[in-house]
Amino acid sequence: MKSPVFKQLMQVISIDKFKTMADKYGGDKYCKTFSSWDHLQIMIYFQLAGRTSIRDVINSLKSKATDLYHTGLVVPSRNNLSHQNSNRDYKIFQDTYYSVKEKLRGISALSRRRKFKFNMSLKSFDSSTVSLCKELFEWAKFRKNKSGIKMHTLLNNETQVPDFIAITEARGHDVKGLWKIPIEENTIYVLDRAYLCLKWLYSVVSMGSHFVMRLKTNTQYRIIKRFKVTDMNKKKGVILDHEIKFTGAKKDDYPESLRRIKYKHFESGKVFDFITDNFSLSAFTICEIYRDRWQVELFFKKIKQNLKIKRFIGLTENAVQIQIWTALIVLLIFEYAKYLSRTSIGLKEFLSIIQPNIFSRKRFESLLHFTEWNAQILNQNCTIQQFTLF
């Protein structure tokens, strides 16, 4: 008999590795009835099933009591789940995310999106604020009338999955998140102008990597050399291409020369100033690299609209961290399911299929295939109808 869909999806997580991480942080110390593995499964069920509160989770599981034996889910009391959310170390769930991500990379499970021909990794860094109620989340006080947290995210533009995430209080400056990033060789880091920190940029260059970012309007520099802009690049919007050096008070933080490219977007009429340490790529390619930074904005939009990271079922910092990290684990489960089923289905459609079928014994690959096939037929019918009408 086929396992329930929930158990099929959970197979991407190694139980042995997870228990090792739980032991590392003392996750099951003094715990007799609700282990770390049970906790992880409940929080992933909370995300996949689209539940809204602890009471909602418990009641929905009790209503499916006959199906729970084959899923491995253990129904805790509301107090027990709330207590463990507040006290069980969130780093167990954080390390689980990185462990699963590494596993998927090892078997090439994540879909590869190759937009550029250069042989370097492309990663975009940005942060997104999640607003919280001031009265309930006093530990994350942000402004006078609200609290908040920030998700500092380094997105891998090829896999569309974060390589690194740091969750901090929202009141800290964005630049502080830069120093948490693990810098790798042969990588291009793309950032917005809010992250103009010369020391960090020079540390990227010192590691044999590159950066592309926008230039602040008040940045002081001098022009060393003017490069000729080809006619082809002019037609694409490149206005100028210069070699420059910083001349401000912090010029010693970045002593090397760098490249400034001015670009006009014809559709909107906006003009952009980019800086990079890379002199080998064409000026227009540099502009296109920065344009691809929009992928990290789309990532924030996707997870905020589809996963449970805006309303929290726990009030402590630890509970918030656990909920966010389990949401990110669900994102990896989605990528793995999409890979196995060989479909191009989106996260929203995936969740809408899994939620009513989470305890069914069908193969999830067939569920996703059937839905995608129906969508294609529907699109074809719509096209035929439109053609007939006109």
N, C-alpha and C positions, 0 to 999 in steps of 0.2 A: 504494500500500500504506500502511495506517495506521501511524503512528508507535507505538512501544511506550508503554505507560502511563506509565512513568517520564519519558520525554521529553515527553509531553503535559503532565504536571504541572509540569515544569521551565519551561514556557513563560511562567509567571507572572513569572519573573525575567528582566529585561532583561540580556542578555550584555554589551552595550555599556556600560550604566551600571555593571555589576559590574566590568568591566575598568578603568573610570575610577576606581572606589574602590580597586581593587587597586593601581593605579599611584600613587594618592595616598599609600598607606602602604608602598609598595615591596614589595608582595606577590610580584612575579615577578622581583625583582632577583636575579641570579645563578642563576635557576631555568631549567633546560633541558628537563626531562622531565615535571615534575608541576606544572602551573600552578595559580594560585589558583582558576580556574574548575573544573579537575579536582578540586581539593581540596574545594570546595563540593559538587560533585556526589557525591563519595564519602561525605561526612559526611551528606548528605541521604539517600543510599541506606542508610547505616547506621541512620538513624532509621526510614525507611519500611519497610525489610525486617526490622526487629526483630533486628538482629545484636547480639552481646554483647561482642565483642572485635575487635582489629585482625586477628588471625589468622582469626577467623570471617568478617570482611568480605572479606579477600583470597581465602580459599578458596571462599566462595560465589560471588564474581565469576569466579574461574577455572573453576568448574564450569559457568558460563553463557557461556563464551568466544565461542560462535557468535552470541550475542544482543547482544554489547557494541558491535559496530560501529554499529548503528542507534540506540543509546542515547546515544552520545557519552562513555560512561564509560571512563576509563583506569585500568587496574589498576596501582597502585604497589607497590613492595616494602614489607614491613612496616616496615623501618627508615626508608624515605623518608616514609611516612605519619606515623610516630611523630615524626620530626624536624620535619616541617612543622607538626604539631599544637603542638609546643613552641615553634617559632620564628616562624611566620608570624603577623603581627599580627592578633589577634582582632577588632580594630576594623573590619576589612574585612567580617566576618560581621555585626557589630553594625550597621554602616551599611546593609548589605543588608537586614536586617530592617526598619529604618525606611523604607528606600526602597520595599520591596514593600508595606508597610503604607500608605504615602502613595499608592501607585498604586491599591491596592484602594479606598481612600477616595475617590479621584478618579473612579472608575467605579461607585461605590456597590455594590461587590461584597460588602461585609460586610452580613450581615443586620441589620436595625434592630429593636431591641427597645424599644418605647416604652411604659413602664409609667406614667409621669407626664405630666400635661398641660402643665406649665410649659415655657417655651421656653429652657431652660438645659441645658448638658451636665452629666451626672452621672458622677463618677469616684470610685472607691474606692481608698484607698491602704493597703497592709499589706506585711508582709515574711514570708517563710517560710525556715526554716533547712533546709539540706541537710547531713546529717551525713557526715563523711568519716573515713577511718582515720587515726589520729594518726601512725602509723609511716610511712605513704606520703605524706601531705599535711602535712608539717611547717610549710609556709609559711602554712597556715590554722589554726594552733593555736587552739582555742576554749576547751576546758576541760582539766582534768588528764588525762583519759583519751581525749579525742577532738578531732578537728578539725572544721571546718564553714565553710560560706559562707552568706550571706543573699542572697535575691532580694527587693530592695525594688521593689515593683510598683505602678504606677498603672494600674488597670484602667478602661477605658471601659465603663460598665455597659450602654450601648446596643449596642455592637458585640461585647462580650464578649472583646475583644482588648486587650492592654496598650498604652497610649500611651507608657509610659516604664518602663524597667527599669534598675536599678543593681545590680550584683553586687559584694558586698564580703565581707570576712572576717566571720565570725559574732560575733566578740568585741566589735565596736563596738556602741554603744547604738542602738536603733531610731530615735531622734530625729534622728541624724545623716543618715539617709536622706531626711528631709524637705527639707533644703536642696538636694538634688539635683533636686527636682521642678521642671520648667518650669511656672510658674504662668500660666494663661491667663485671659482675661476671660470673664465670663458663664458661669461654671462653679461647680458645687457639689462641694466636696471632702468626702468622708466618711471619717472616721478613727476608730480605736479610742482609748480614753483613754490608752494608752501614749504617744501622740503629742501630748500636751498641752504645746505649746511656744507661749507667748504671742506671742513675736516673730514666729514663722512665721505664726500665725493672723492677726496684724495685717497682715502683708505680703500675705496672701490678700485681705483686705478692701480694702486700699489699691489692689489691682489691679482692683477692681470685681467680685470673685467672692465666693462664700459658702462656709461650712463647716458641717458637722454632725458632732458627735462626742459621746462620753460624757464625763461630768464625773467627775473623781477625787473620792473621798470626803473627802480632806483639803484640798480646794481652798477658799481663803478668799474670801468674797464678801459683799456686802450687797444686800438687796432694795430696789429703787427703786420698783417698781410691781407690783401684782398684777392680772393680767388675768382676766376672767371666763371660765371654761370652760363651753362650751355643753353642753346635755344630750346632744346627739349625740356630742360628743367624749368625754364622761364614759362613755357606753355603750361606746365603743371602747377605753377604758382610760386616757384622759388624766386625771391626778389634779390637776395644777396647771400654771400657765403664768405665769412671772414675768419681769420685766425686772431684771437684776442688773448689778453692777459688781465687778470683782476688787478685793480689798483687801489681798492679801498683799505680800510683799517685792518681787515683780516686777510690781506693778500698773501701773507706768508703761510696761511693754512692751505692754500692751493698754489704752489709756486710755478707749476707747469702751465704752458699755453693750452688753450682749448679752442673749440670751433663754435662760431655763432652763425646760425642760419635763420634768415627771415623769410616767412612764408605767408602767402595770402590765399585764403580759402575762397574761391570764386563764388560759390553758391551763397555763402553767408556774408561775404565781403570782409570778414574778420582777418586781422593780421596777427601772426604769432611769431615770437622770438624764441628759438630753441638754442640750447647749448649742449655740447657733447665733447667727449675727449676723443671720439672716433673720427679719424681723418680718411679712412680707407673707403667707407661706404659713400654712395652718392648722396647729394643734399636732399633729393626727394625721398630716398629711402629712409633717411633720418626723420623726415616729416611723417612718413607712413608708420614708422616705429612708434612715434608719439601718438598718432591716431589710434593705434592698437591698444593704448593704455585704457581706452574706453571699456575694454573687457572686464576690468576690475569693477567698474561702475555697474556693469550688467550683472556681475556676480553678486554684488550687494543687493541689487534689486531682486534677483532670483531667490536668494535665501530668505530675504525679509518677507516676500510675498507668499512663499510656499512652505517655509519651515517655521517652527514655533520658537522664534527668538525675539519677539516684540512684547509678548505677555508671558510672565514667568510664574511658575507654580511654587517657587520658593523665594524668600525675601532676603536671604543672606548672600554674600558675595560668592561663597562656595556653591550654593544652589544655582545661582545664575550661571556660573562657569560650567557646571555639570550639564545644564540644559543646552548651552551653546555648543559644547563639545560633542554631545550626543547628536545634535542637529547636523553637525559637520560630518559625523560618522555616517549618518543617514545619507548625506550627499555622496559619500564614497560607495555606499551600498547601491545607490541609484546608478552611479557610473559603472559599477561592476555588473549589475543586472542588464544595463543597456549593452554592455560589451558581450555578455553571454547570449543575449537574445538577438544580437546583430541588428538592432533597430536604432533609429535616430529620434526616438521619442523624447519629449521634454520632461523636466522635473514635475511640472504641474499635472501633466497627463499621467505620468508614472504613479503619482500619489493617488490620483482619482481612480486608478485601476486597482491599486493594492488595497486601499481602504476597505472596500466592500468584499474583497477576496482574501483578506489577511489570514483567515483560518481555513480557507478552501484547500483541497488536496490536488489542485491542478498544478501543472508546471508553470511557473511564472513567465518563462520564455514564451509559451504558447499564448498566455494572456496578453503579453505585450505585442506579439506578432499579430494576433487577431485584431487588436485595436488599431494598430498602424495600418493594416490592410483595409479595415473599414473606413479609416480616415482618407486613404488614397481613393477609394471608390467614391466616397462622398465628394471629394474635391473634383474628381472627374465628372461626376453628375452635375455639380454646380457649373463647371466649365461648359458642359454640353448645353445646359439650360440657358446660360447667358448667351452662348453662340446662337441658339435657336431664337431667343427673344429679339436679337438684333439682325 
